[in-house]
Amino acid sequence: MRAARSYLGAGLAVLYAAAFVVAYWLYAQAAGAFMADIWLSLAAIPYILTTAALTGSSDFAAASIGEVLAAAAFCSALAYVAGALLEALLRGAWRLVMRHPRPT
């Protein structure tokens, strides 16, 4: 289960979830105004693009709390996976560099 732990991935997922909280708060402050959901829609771009690719259309609505929660969960999971892959690559590179002795 060691491969499933990633500090970088967890940090990125928490940052993405916090971005969703802030974006939803901004949306709630300006609900009903023109383009009130712009920050929430921008935060949900990976979710919107994925649902559009899988179903042919995406009807993301900031007013639907279920859809916002699904987008937040999906985007946070995606950020975790991206962070875990990056961390694994960096750890592998570090091990490769440290394996070879330094020339003197």
Phi, psi and omega per residue, in radians:
M1 nan -0.031 -3.141
R2 -1.093 -0.576 -3.099
A3 -1.175 -0.374 -3.102
A4 -1.491 -0.151 3.129
R5 -1.635 2.278 3.110
S6 -2.601 2.061 3.109
Y7 -1.217 -0.712 3.117
L8 -1.135 -0.766 3.118
G9 -1.091 -0.740 3.118
A10 -1.136 -0.701 3.115
G11 -1.116 -0.754 3.113
L12 -1.158 -0.661 3.112
A13 -1.136 -0.704 3.105
V14 -1.152 -0.726 3.103
L15 -1.097 -0.698 3.131
Y16 -1.178 -0.715 3.092
A17 -1.112 -0.685 3.099
A18 -1.142 -0.639 3.087
A19 -1.109 -0.659 3.085
F20 -1.148 -0.704 3.118
V21 -1.084 -0.805 3.135
V22 -1.127 -0.755 3.137
A23 -1.108 -0.677 3.114
Y24 -1.214 -0.647 3.096
W25 -1.093 -0.752 3.089
L26 -1.095 -0.691 3.099
Y27 -1.121 -0.755 -3.115
A28 -1.139 -0.570 3.132
Q29 -1.196 -0.564 -3.050
A30 -2.043 0.386 -3.099
A31 -0.965 2.339 -3.140
G32 1.648 -0.287 3.130
A33 -1.445 2.853 3.119
F34 -1.105 2.227 3.133
M35 0.979 0.673 3.139
A36 -1.155 -0.470 -3.068
D37 -1.700 0.317 -3.056
I38 -1.085 -0.765 -3.114
W39 -1.199 -0.624 3.104
L40 -1.200 -0.694 3.097
S41 -1.159 -0.671 3.097
L42 -1.160 -0.677 3.115
A43 -1.169 -0.486 -3.077
A44 -1.663 0.240 -3.090
I45 -0.961 -0.797 3.115
P46 -1.043 -0.685 3.111
Y47 -1.155 -0.782 -3.126
I48 -1.102 -0.788 3.136
L49 -1.149 -0.676 3.131
T50 -1.175 -0.794 3.126
T51 -1.158 -0.599 3.096
A52 -1.171 -0.668 3.130
A53 -1.233 -0.626 -3.090
L54 -1.422 -0.638 -3.052
T55 -1.922 -0.175 -3.130
G56 1.635 -0.286 3.085
S57 -2.690 2.759 3.108
S58 -2.319 2.213 3.140
D59 -2.090 0.962 3.129
F60 -1.109 2.246 3.132
A61 -2.262 2.196 -3.136
A62 -1.174 -0.414 -3.134
A63 -1.277 -0.335 3.136
S64 -1.579 1.831 -3.081
I65 -1.112 -0.561 3.092
G66 -1.109 -0.740 3.118
E67 -1.190 -0.660 3.111
V68 -1.139 -0.744 3.112
L69 -1.149 -0.693 3.097
A70 -1.114 -0.744 3.124
A71 -1.132 -0.722 3.134
A72 -1.121 -0.747 3.129
A73 -1.138 -0.785 -3.137
F74 -1.090 -0.839 -3.096
C75 -1.177 -0.633 3.095
S76 -1.176 -0.704 3.093
A77 -1.129 -0.698 3.105
L78 -1.118 -0.703 3.090
A79 -1.138 -0.659 3.104
Y80 -1.100 -0.809 -3.128
V81 -1.110 -0.747 3.122
A82 -1.106 -0.738 3.108
G83 -1.156 -0.673 3.124
A84 -1.159 -0.703 3.094
L85 -1.146 -0.753 3.108
L86 -1.105 -0.729 3.110
E87 -1.117 -0.707 3.117
A88 -1.116 -0.705 3.104
L89 -1.130 -0.748 3.134
L90 -1.162 -0.697 3.099
R91 -1.139 -0.703 3.103
G92 -1.120 -0.727 3.107
A93 -1.140 -0.697 3.125
W94 -1.109 -0.753 3.115
R95 -1.115 -0.660 3.135
L96 -1.160 -0.723 3.129
V97 -1.181 -0.725 -3.078
M98 -1.344 -0.277 -3.134
R99 -1.283 -0.647 -3.096
H100 -1.488 2.340 3.121
P101 -1.240 2.637 3.130
R102 -1.388 2.425 3.088
P103 -1.269 2.482 -3.137
T104 -2.016 nan nan
